[in-house]
Amino acid sequence: MDKYAYLKNLDQLEKDLEKKRAVIEGKLKEYLPQENTYPPLVHQAMRYAVLPGGKRIRPLLAMLSAELFGPVDEAVLAGACAIEVIHSYSLIHDDLPAMDDDDLRRGRPTTHKAFGEAIAILAGDALNTLAFGILARGVGDAVKCKKMVKELACGAGSVGMIGGQSIDILSEGRQADERTLEYINLHKTGALMRGACVLGAIAAGAGDENAELLGNFGSNLGMSFQIMDDVLDAEKLWATASRTRTKHSKEIDKMTYVALLGPERSRDIAAKYNKQAVSSLVSFQKEAAKLVIFAQYLLNRET
C-alpha cells in the first residue's frame, strides 16, 4: 500500500472509529454505576477513572475484530466495555505511589490525587469485578459468556497483565535483557490486547481457530504498541525538563527496549512485531483491512 492510499484509508477509518468511540462511551456510561449511587464517592471515582477515556484502543480492537464475523451487537459491546474497564482499573493502580507514582493521567489529576489513595484502590477493585458483571449482563449466550469470562480472567490475571506488571516492577533498576522485556510487554500490554480481539471474535460467533488468529494478532500488536509507547515516552522525557525529579528517575529505572537498545533499534523491533500481527490476518484477506490500517496507525503514531 502506497503512502497516499494509506492516508486516504486511514482518514476513512478514523471517521469509523469516532463513531465507534461514541458508542463505547455511551455503553460505558450505562454500565458504570451512577455518581449518586450509594456510596457515592467510590462510584464517582470509578466514573472519573473511566470517563472521559483516552484512545479506547482495546474496545475498538474488540469491535473491529467482531466485524470480521458479524454485526456489533450487545454481546460485542459488553466484551469491549469489559476489557476497557479492566484497563481503566489497571491504570488507577499503576498510578499509585507504590507503583509508578504518577500525579497526572490524560492531563488531569490521577484518581488517587483526586479522591485519595484508599478510595482509588477501592475504585480499581470495583472496576475489576464490574468487568465480569458486564459480561454476565450483556452476553446472553451462556457458552459465549463462559468463553469470554475465561479469556478475560486469563488476560487480566497473574498469568496475563498482572504477571507482566509484577515482573516490570521487580525489574526496575536491573540490567535489561530481551527475554525479560518480551515477557513484560507480552503480558503487561499484549495480554489485554489479545483479550480484546478474542472477546470481540467470540462474541460475534468466531470459531476457536479464527479466535486464536485474532489472539495472535492482538498479542503481537500489544508488543509493538508497548515498545512504541516506551520510545515515545523516552523521547518526550529527553525533550522536556518539566517532569519531576522523582518521576524522571523512575522512568530511567524502568526496563524497556529503549533502555537496552536505544530508540532506533526499538522502532525496528516494534515494526517487526507489527508485521507479525498483520500476518496473522492473511486468511481474512480484504475483510481485515480496517485492522491492518489500525495496526499501521498505532505503529506510526506520534503520541
C-alpha positions as a Markdown table, in Angstrom:
| # | Residue | x | y | z |
|---|---|---|---|---|
| 1 | Met | 0.0 | 0.0 | 0.0 |
| 2 | Asp | 1.5 | 3.3 | -1.0 |
| 3 | Lys | 1.6 | 6.3 | 1.4 |
| 4 | Tyr | -1.3 | 8.2 | -0.2 |
| 5 | Ala | -3.6 | 5.2 | -0.3 |
| 6 | Tyr | -2.8 | 4.5 | 3.3 |
| 7 | Leu | -3.6 | 8.1 | 4.3 |
| 8 | Lys | -6.9 | 8.0 | 2.4 |
| 9 | Asn | -7.9 | 4.7 | 4.1 |
| 10 | Leu | -6.7 | 6.0 | 7.5 |
| 11 | Asp | -8.9 | 9.1 | 7.1 |
| 12 | Gln | -11.9 | 6.8 | 6.3 |
| 13 | Leu | -11.0 | 4.5 | 9.3 |
| 14 | Glu | -10.7 | 7.5 | 11.7 |
| 15 | Lys | -14.3 | 8.5 | 10.8 |
| 16 | Asp | -15.5 | 5.0 | 11.6 |
| 17 | Leu | -13.5 | 4.8 | 14.8 |
| 18 | Glu | -15.0 | 8.1 | 16.0 |
| 19 | Lys | -18.5 | 6.7 | 15.6 |
| 20 | Lys | -17.4 | 3.5 | 17.5 |
| 21 | Arg | -15.9 | 5.6 | 20.3 |
| 22 | Ala | -19.2 | 7.4 | 20.7 |
| 23 | Val | -21.0 | 4.1 | 21.0 |
| 24 | Ile | -18.4 | 2.8 | 23.5 |
| 25 | Glu | -18.7 | 6.0 | 25.6 |
| 26 | Gly | -22.5 | 5.6 | 25.7 |
| 27 | Lys | -22.3 | 1.9 | 26.8 |
| 28 | Leu | -19.7 | 2.6 | 29.5 |
| 29 | Lys | -21.9 | 5.3 | 31.0 |
| 30 | Glu | -24.7 | 2.8 | 31.0 |
| 31 | Tyr | -22.7 | 0.0 | 32.6 |
| 32 | Leu | -21.0 | 2.2 | 35.2 |
| 33 | Pro | -22.9 | 2.9 | 38.5 |
| 34 | Gln | -24.3 | 6.5 | 38.6 |
| 35 | Glu | -22.4 | 9.0 | 40.6 |
| 36 | Asn | -25.1 | 9.4 | 43.2 |
| 37 | Thr | -25.4 | 5.6 | 43.8 |
| 38 | Tyr | -24.6 | 4.9 | 47.4 |
| 39 | Pro | -21.8 | 5.0 | 48.5 |
| 40 | Pro | -21.3 | 7.9 | 46.1 |
| 41 | Leu | -17.6 | 8.7 | 46.5 |
| 42 | Val | -16.3 | 5.3 | 45.2 |
| 43 | His | -18.8 | 5.5 | 42.2 |
| 44 | Gln | -17.6 | 9.0 | 41.4 |
| 45 | Ala | -14.0 | 7.7 | 41.4 |
| 46 | Met | -14.9 | 4.8 | 39.1 |
| 47 | Arg | -16.5 | 7.1 | 36.6 |
| 48 | Tyr | -13.7 | 9.7 | 36.9 |
| 49 | Ala | -11.2 | 7.0 | 36.0 |
| 50 | Val | -13.1 | 5.6 | 33.0 |
| 51 | Leu | -14.9 | 8.7 | 31.7 |
| 52 | Pro | -13.9 | 10.5 | 29.5 |
| 53 | Gly | -11.5 | 8.0 | 28.1 |
| 54 | Gly | -8.3 | 8.1 | 26.0 |
| 55 | Lys | -8.0 | 6.5 | 22.6 |
| 56 | Arg | -10.2 | 3.5 | 23.6 |
| 57 | Ile | -7.8 | 1.2 | 21.6 |
| 58 | Arg | -8.9 | -2.0 | 23.3 |
| 59 | Pro | -12.6 | -1.7 | 22.8 |
| 60 | Leu | -12.0 | -0.6 | 19.3 |
| 61 | Leu | -10.0 | -3.7 | 18.7 |
| 62 | Ala | -12.9 | -5.8 | 20.1 |
| 63 | Met | -15.4 | -4.1 | 17.7 |
| 64 | Leu | -13.1 | -4.3 | 14.6 |
| 65 | Ser | -12.4 | -8.0 | 15.3 |
| 66 | Ala | -16.1 | -8.8 | 15.8 |
| 67 | Glu | -16.9 | -7.2 | 12.4 |
| 68 | Leu | -14.9 | -10.0 | 10.7 |
| 69 | Phe | -17.7 | -12.4 | 11.8 |
| 70 | Gly | -20.9 | -10.5 | 12.2 |
| 71 | Pro | -22.5 | -7.3 | 13.4 |
| 72 | Val | -21.5 | -5.4 | 16.5 |
| 73 | Asp | -24.3 | -6.4 | 18.9 |
| 74 | Glu | -24.8 | -6.1 | 22.7 |
| 75 | Ala | -22.5 | -9.1 | 23.4 |
| 76 | Val | -19.7 | -7.5 | 21.4 |
| 77 | Leu | -20.2 | -4.2 | 23.2 |
| 78 | Ala | -20.2 | -6.0 | 26.6 |
| 79 | Gly | -16.9 | -7.5 | 25.7 |
| 80 | Ala | -15.5 | -4.2 | 24.5 |
| 81 | Cys | -16.6 | -2.4 | 27.7 |
| 82 | Ala | -15.4 | -5.2 | 30.0 |
| 83 | Ile | -11.9 | -5.0 | 28.6 |
| 84 | Glu | -11.8 | -1.2 | 28.8 |
| 85 | Val | -13.0 | -1.3 | 32.5 |
| 86 | Ile | -10.2 | -3.8 | 33.3 |
| 87 | His | -7.7 | -1.5 | 31.5 |
| 88 | Ser | -9.0 | 1.5 | 33.5 |
| 89 | Tyr | -8.7 | -0.3 | 36.8 |
| 90 | Ser | -5.1 | -1.2 | 35.9 |
| 91 | Leu | -4.3 | 2.5 | 35.2 |
| 92 | Ile | -5.6 | 3.5 | 38.6 |
| 93 | His | -3.4 | 1.0 | 40.3 |
| 94 | Asp | -0.4 | 1.8 | 38.0 |
| 95 | Asp | -0.6 | 5.5 | 39.0 |
| 96 | Leu | -0.4 | 4.8 | 42.8 |
| 97 | Pro | 2.7 | 5.8 | 44.8 |
| 98 | Ala | 3.6 | 2.2 | 45.4 |
| 99 | Met | 3.6 | 1.6 | 41.6 |
| 100 | Asp | 4.5 | 4.4 | 39.1 |
| 101 | Asp | 3.7 | 7.3 | 41.4 |
| 102 | Asp | 2.0 | 9.5 | 38.8 |
| 103 | Asp | 0.3 | 12.8 | 39.5 |
| 104 | Leu | -1.4 | 13.2 | 36.1 |
| 105 | Arg | -3.3 | 11.0 | 33.8 |
| 106 | Arg | -4.6 | 12.3 | 30.5 |
| 107 | Gly | -3.9 | 15.9 | 31.6 |
| 108 | Arg | -5.7 | 15.8 | 34.9 |
| 109 | Pro | -5.0 | 14.6 | 38.4 |
| 110 | Thr | -4.8 | 10.8 | 38.7 |
| 111 | Thr | -7.6 | 9.1 | 40.6 |
| 112 | His | -5.6 | 8.8 | 43.9 |
| 113 | Lys | -4.8 | 12.5 | 43.7 |
| 114 | Ala | -8.4 | 13.4 | 43.1 |
| 115 | Phe | -10.0 | 11.0 | 45.6 |
| 116 | Gly | -7.2 | 9.8 | 47.9 |
| 117 | Glu | -5.3 | 6.5 | 47.8 |
| 118 | Ala | -7.8 | 4.4 | 49.7 |
| 119 | Ile | -10.8 | 5.3 | 47.5 |
| 120 | Ala | -8.6 | 4.9 | 44.4 |
| 121 | Ile | -7.7 | 1.4 | 45.4 |
| 122 | Leu | -11.3 | 0.5 | 46.1 |
| 123 | Ala | -12.4 | 2.1 | 42.8 |
| 124 | Gly | -9.9 | 0.0 | 40.9 |
| 125 | Asp | -11.0 | -3.2 | 42.8 |
| 126 | Ala | -14.6 | -2.3 | 42.0 |
| 127 | Leu | -13.9 | -1.8 | 38.3 |
| 128 | Asn | -12.1 | -5.2 | 38.2 |
| 129 | Thr | -15.2 | -7.0 | 39.5 |
| 130 | Leu | -17.6 | -4.9 | 37.4 |
| 131 | Ala | -15.9 | -6.1 | 34.2 |
| 132 | Phe | -17.2 | -9.6 | 34.8 |
| 133 | Gly | -20.6 | -8.3 | 35.8 |
| 134 | Ile | -20.7 | -6.5 | 32.4 |
| 135 | Leu | -20.2 | -9.8 | 30.6 |
| 136 | Ala | -22.8 | -11.6 | 32.7 |
| 137 | Arg | -25.3 | -8.8 | 31.9 |
| 138 | Gly | -24.5 | -8.2 | 28.3 |
| 139 | Val | -23.7 | -11.6 | 26.8 |
| 140 | Gly | -26.9 | -13.6 | 26.6 |
| 141 | Asp | -25.5 | -16.8 | 25.2 |
| 142 | Ala | -24.2 | -18.9 | 28.1 |
| 143 | Val | -21.5 | -20.7 | 26.0 |
| 144 | Lys | -20.1 | -17.4 | 24.6 |
| 145 | Cys | -20.2 | -15.8 | 28.1 |
| 146 | Lys | -18.2 | -18.7 | 29.7 |
| 147 | Lys | -15.5 | -18.5 | 27.0 |
| 148 | Met | -15.3 | -14.7 | 27.3 |
| 149 | Val | -15.1 | -14.8 | 31.1 |
| 150 | Lys | -12.3 | -17.4 | 30.8 |
| 151 | Glu | -10.4 | -15.2 | 28.3 |
| 152 | Leu | -10.8 | -12.1 | 30.3 |
| 153 | Ala | -9.7 | -13.7 | 33.6 |
| 154 | Cys | -6.6 | -15.2 | 31.9 |
| 155 | Gly | -5.7 | -11.9 | 30.2 |
| 156 | Ala | -6.1 | -9.8 | 33.3 |
| 157 | Gly | -4.8 | -12.2 | 35.9 |
| 158 | Ser | -1.5 | -13.4 | 37.2 |
| 159 | Val | -0.6 | -15.3 | 34.0 |
| 160 | Gly | -1.5 | -12.2 | 32.0 |
| 161 | Met | -1.5 | -8.5 | 32.7 |
| 162 | Ile | -0.8 | -8.8 | 36.5 |
| 163 | Gly | 2.1 | -11.1 | 35.7 |
| 164 | Gly | 3.7 | -8.6 | 33.3 |
| 165 | Gln | 3.2 | -5.7 | 35.7 |
| 166 | Ser | 4.8 | -7.7 | 38.6 |
| 167 | Ile | 7.9 | -8.5 | 36.6 |
| 168 | Asp | 8.0 | -4.9 | 35.4 |
| 169 | Ile | 8.1 | -3.7 | 39.0 |
| 170 | Leu | 10.6 | -6.3 | 40.1 |
| 171 | Ser | 12.9 | -5.4 | 37.2 |
| 172 | Glu | 13.3 | -1.7 | 38.0 |
| 173 | Gly | 16.9 | -0.7 | 38.3 |
| 174 | Arg | 18.2 | -4.1 | 37.0 |
| 175 | Gln | 20.1 | -4.8 | 33.8 |
| 176 | Ala | 17.7 | -5.2 | 30.9 |
| 177 | Asp | 17.6 | -8.3 | 28.8 |
| 178 | Glu | 15.4 | -9.1 | 25.8 |
| 179 | Arg | 13.9 | -12.2 | 27.3 |
| 180 | Thr | 12.5 | -10.4 | 30.3 |
| 181 | Leu | 11.4 | -7.5 | 28.2 |
| 182 | Glu | 9.5 | -9.8 | 25.9 |
| 183 | Tyr | 7.7 | -11.3 | 28.9 |
| 184 | Ile | 6.8 | -7.9 | 30.4 |
| 185 | Asn | 5.4 | -6.5 | 27.1 |
| 186 | Leu | 3.7 | -9.7 | 26.0 |
| 187 | His | 1.8 | -9.9 | 29.4 |
| 188 | Lys | 1.6 | -6.3 | 30.6 |
| 189 | Thr | 0.2 | -5.0 | 27.4 |
| 190 | Gly | -0.2 | -7.8 | 24.9 |
| 191 | Ala | -2.5 | -9.9 | 27.2 |
| 192 | Leu | -5.3 | -7.3 | 27.2 |
| 193 | Met | -4.9 | -6.5 | 23.5 |
| 194 | Arg | -5.1 | -10.2 | 22.8 |
| 195 | Gly | -8.1 | -10.4 | 25.1 |
| 196 | Ala | -9.9 | -7.5 | 23.3 |
| 197 | Cys | -9.5 | -9.2 | 19.9 |
| 198 | Val | -10.6 | -12.6 | 21.2 |
| 199 | Leu | -13.5 | -11.3 | 23.2 |
| 200 | Gly | -14.8 | -9.5 | 20.1 |
| 201 | Ala | -14.3 | -12.5 | 17.9 |
| 202 | Ile | -16.1 | -14.9 | 20.4 |
| 203 | Ala | -19.0 | -12.5 | 20.9 |
| 204 | Ala | -19.5 | -12.4 | 17.1 |
| 205 | Gly | -19.5 | -16.1 | 16.8 |
| 206 | Ala | -16.0 | -16.9 | 15.6 |
| 207 | Gly | -14.8 | -20.5 | 15.9 |
| 208 | Asp | -11.8 | -21.4 | 18.1 |
| 209 | Glu | -9.3 | -21.3 | 15.2 |
| 210 | Asn | -10.3 | -17.9 | 14.0 |
| 211 | Ala | -10.4 | -16.5 | 17.5 |
| 212 | Glu | -6.9 | -17.7 | 18.0 |
| 213 | Leu | -5.7 | -16.0 | 14.9 |
| 214 | Leu | -7.2 | -12.8 | 16.3 |
| 215 | Gly | -5.5 | -13.5 | 19.6 |
| 216 | Asn | -2.1 | -13.8 | 17.8 |
| 217 | Phe | -2.8 | -10.5 | 16.1 |
| 218 | Gly | -3.6 | -8.9 | 19.5 |
| 219 | Ser | -0.5 | -10.3 | 21.2 |
| 220 | Asn | 1.9 | -9.1 | 18.6 |
| 221 | Leu | 0.2 | -5.8 | 18.3 |
| 222 | Gly | 0.4 | -5.3 | 22.0 |
| 223 | Met | 4.2 | -6.0 | 21.9 |
| 224 | Ser | 4.6 | -3.4 | 19.1 |
| 225 | Phe | 2.3 | -0.9 | 20.8 |
| 226 | Gln | 4.2 | -1.1 | 24.2 |
| 227 | Ile | 7.6 | -0.8 | 22.6 |
| 228 | Met | 6.5 | 2.3 | 20.7 |
| 229 | Asp | 4.9 | 3.7 | 23.8 |
| 230 | Asp | 8.3 | 3.4 | 25.6 |
| 231 | Val | 10.0 | 5.0 | 22.6 |
| 232 | Leu | 7.6 | 8.0 | 22.6 |
| 233 | Asp | 7.8 | 8.4 | 26.4 |
| 234 | Ala | 11.6 | 8.4 | 26.3 |
| 235 | Glu | 11.7 | 10.9 | 23.5 |
| 236 | Lys | 9.3 | 13.1 | 25.4 |
| 237 | Leu | 11.3 | 12.8 | 28.6 |
| 238 | Trp | 14.5 | 13.8 | 26.8 |
| 239 | Ala | 12.8 | 16.7 | 25.1 |
| 240 | Thr | 11.4 | 18.4 | 28.2 |
| 241 | Ala | 12.6 | 19.3 | 31.6 |
| 242 | Ser | 9.1 | 19.7 | 33.1 |
| 243 | Arg | 8.9 | 16.3 | 34.7 |
| 244 | Thr | 9.5 | 16.0 | 38.5 |
| 245 | Arg | 12.9 | 14.6 | 39.6 |
| 246 | Thr | 11.2 | 11.6 | 41.2 |
| 247 | Lys | 9.3 | 10.7 | 38.0 |
| 248 | His | 12.4 | 11.3 | 35.9 |
| 249 | Ser | 14.4 | 8.8 | 37.9 |
| 250 | Lys | 11.6 | 6.2 | 38.0 |
| 251 | Glu | 11.3 | 6.3 | 34.2 |
| 252 | Ile | 15.0 | 5.9 | 33.7 |
| 253 | Asp | 15.0 | 2.9 | 36.0 |
| 254 | Lys | 12.3 | 1.1 | 34.0 |
| 255 | Met | 13.4 | -1.9 | 32.0 |
| 256 | Thr | 12.5 | -1.1 | 28.4 |
| 257 | Tyr | 13.7 | -1.9 | 24.9 |
| 258 | Val | 14.7 | 1.8 | 24.6 |
| 259 | Ala | 17.0 | 1.5 | 27.7 |
| 260 | Leu | 18.6 | -1.7 | 26.3 |
| 261 | Leu | 18.8 | -1.0 | 22.6 |
| 262 | Gly | 18.1 | 2.7 | 22.0 |
| 263 | Pro | 15.1 | 4.3 | 20.2 |
| 264 | Glu | 16.0 | 3.4 | 16.6 |
| 265 | Arg | 16.6 | -0.3 | 17.2 |
| 266 | Ser | 13.4 | -0.3 | 19.4 |
| 267 | Arg | 11.4 | 1.1 | 16.5 |
| 268 | Asp | 12.7 | -1.7 | 14.3 |
| 269 | Ile | 11.6 | -4.3 | 16.8 |
| 270 | Ala | 8.2 | -2.6 | 17.1 |
| 271 | Ala | 7.8 | -2.7 | 13.3 |
| 272 | Lys | 8.8 | -6.4 | 13.4 |
| 273 | Tyr | 6.0 | -7.3 | 15.8 |
| 274 | Asn | 3.6 | -5.1 | 13.9 |
| 275 | Lys | 4.3 | -7.1 | 10.8 |
| 276 | Gln | 3.8 | -10.3 | 12.6 |
| 277 | Ala | 0.5 | -9.1 | 13.9 |
| 278 | Val | -0.7 | -8.2 | 10.4 |
| 279 | Ser | 0.5 | -11.6 | 9.1 |
| 280 | Ser | -2.0 | -13.3 | 11.4 |
| 281 | Leu | -4.8 | -11.8 | 9.4 |
| 282 | Val | -3.8 | -13.0 | 6.0 |
| 283 | Ser | -6.5 | -15.6 | 5.8 |
| 284 | Phe | -9.2 | -12.9 | 6.3 |
| 285 | Gln | -7.9 | -11.1 | 3.2 |
| 286 | Lys | -9.6 | -7.7 | 2.5 |
| 287 | Glu | -12.1 | -8.2 | 5.3 |
| 288 | Ala | -9.3 | -7.4 | 7.8 |
| 289 | Ala | -8.4 | -4.1 | 6.1 |
| 290 | Lys | -9.5 | -2.0 | 9.0 |
| 291 | Leu | -7.5 | -4.0 | 11.5 |
| 292 | Val | -4.4 | -3.8 | 9.2 |
| 293 | Ile | -4.7 | 0.0 | 8.8 |
| 294 | Phe | -5.3 | 0.4 | 12.6 |
| 295 | Ala | -2.2 | -1.6 | 13.3 |
| 296 | Gln | -0.2 | 0.6 | 10.9 |
| 297 | Tyr | -1.6 | 3.7 | 12.6 |
| 298 | Leu | -0.6 | 2.5 | 16.1 |
| 299 | Leu | 2.9 | 1.9 | 14.8 |
| 300 | Asn | 3.3 | 5.2 | 13.1 |
| 301 | Arg | 1.6 | 7.4 | 15.7 |
| 302 | Glu | 3.5 | 10.3 | 17.3 |
| 303 | Thr | 1.6 | 10.4 | 20.7 |
